[in-house]
Amino acid sequence: MAKKRIKQKSKKDNKKNNKKINKGSKTKSTYASLCALAPVITDKKVFDTIHQKVIIQQKTVDYRPTDKLVFMVLGIMSGCDVVFDINRNLRIDRPLLKAFGYSKCADQSVIQDTLNASTQENILQMESALKALWDENNLTVPILENAKLEGRIETIDMDLSGMPASKKAECSKRVSERAKRGLRGVFSRREEHSWSSTGSNTVFQDTGDNI
């Protein structure tokens, strides 16, 4: 009975969202900061790297398979918890789509089909694309490369502030007394990268800071 109600509710939500999409009722985006970030992402050709390196064997009708991966990324950045949320959040947000060069967004079912069609090789291609983006845009890469050439120690602090976690979560610990009682979190860490003529070494240390 509960499954039937959920199915009926999903159909109603789909109809409601399709009406919003057809009318183009959402003329203002609730993700203005993400819209403002779009020119930076476009200038750095972040999504172009994904289009070039990830080859999913799927027929192109309205969107390339990699376009649907981009929709997936935008969905995550706009607060979608599951693929179905793309219909509720991203598809009706015309200004956000326009900021990234799209007039409309694929349906969540079509995006899910692309994810299902992805193979282990596509995952490796995506990892390669992300690695290329990291090496090209991350400021720590030239710093560490210079340290390696000069044979000196370079310390880089990364903000890995603790987030609330369940009792069974990996590496979760009880938070300090000053935090909310009974809450658990994951401690932040400090990474020290040292380079010398004999090789490299990375040391991980708990900073003692958590949520």
VENBELNOR-V861052 format. One record per backbone hydrogen bond with DSSP energy under -0.5 kcal/mol. CO is the residue of the C=O (numbers start at 0). NH is the residue of the N-H. If there is no record, write none. Layout:
# VENBELNOR-V861052
co=CO nh=NH
co=CO nh=NH
This chain:
# VENBELNOR-V861052
co=0 nh=4
co=1 nh=5
co=2 nh=6
co=3 nh=7
co=4 nh=8
co=5 nh=9
co=6 nh=10
co=7 nh=11
co=8 nh=12
co=9 nh=13
co=10 nh=14
co=11 nh=15
co=12 nh=16
co=13 nh=17
co=14 nh=18
co=15 nh=19
co=16 nh=20
co=17 nh=21
co=18 nh=22
co=19 nh=23
co=19 nh=24
co=24 nh=26
co=25 nh=93
co=30 nh=34
co=31 nh=35
co=32 nh=36
co=33 nh=37
co=34 nh=37
co=36 nh=39
co=36 nh=40
co=37 nh=41
co=38 nh=42
co=39 nh=43
co=40 nh=45
co=41 nh=44
co=44 nh=48
co=45 nh=49
co=46 nh=50
co=47 nh=51
co=48 nh=52
co=49 nh=53
co=52 nh=54
co=53 nh=55
co=54 nh=56
co=55 nh=57
co=58 nh=60
co=62 nh=60
co=63 nh=66
co=63 nh=67
co=64 nh=68
co=65 nh=69
co=66 nh=70
co=67 nh=71
co=68 nh=72
co=69 nh=73
co=70 nh=74
co=71 nh=75
co=72 nh=76
co=73 nh=77
co=74 nh=79
co=75 nh=78
co=81 nh=84
co=82 nh=85
co=83 nh=86
co=83 nh=87
co=84 nh=88
co=85 nh=90
co=89 nh=92
co=91 nh=93
co=92 nh=96
co=93 nh=97
co=94 nh=98
co=95 nh=99
co=96 nh=99
co=96 nh=101
co=97 nh=100
co=106 nh=109
co=106 nh=110
co=107 nh=111
co=108 nh=112
co=109 nh=113
co=110 nh=114
co=111 nh=115
co=112 nh=116
co=113 nh=117
co=114 nh=117
co=118 nh=122
co=119 nh=123
co=120 nh=124
co=121 nh=125
co=122 nh=126
co=123 nh=127
co=124 nh=128
co=125 nh=129
co=126 nh=130
co=127 nh=131
co=128 nh=132
co=129 nh=133
co=130 nh=134
co=131 nh=135
co=132 nh=136
co=133 nh=137
co=137 nh=140
co=138 nh=142
co=139 nh=143
co=140 nh=144
co=141 nh=145
co=142 nh=146
co=143 nh=147
co=144 nh=148
co=145 nh=149
co=146 nh=150
co=146 nh=151
co=151 nh=194
co=153 nh=192
co=155 nh=190
co=157 nh=159
co=162 nh=185
co=165 nh=168
co=168 nh=171
co=170 nh=186
co=172 nh=184
co=175 nh=178
co=179 nh=182
co=182 nh=174
co=183 nh=164
co=184 nh=172
co=187 nh=206
co=189 nh=191
co=189 nh=204
co=190 nh=155
co=190 nh=192
co=191 nh=193
co=191 nh=202
co=192 nh=153
co=193 nh=200
co=195 nh=198
co=198 nh=195
co=200 nh=193
co=202 nh=191
co=204 nh=189
co=208 nh=187
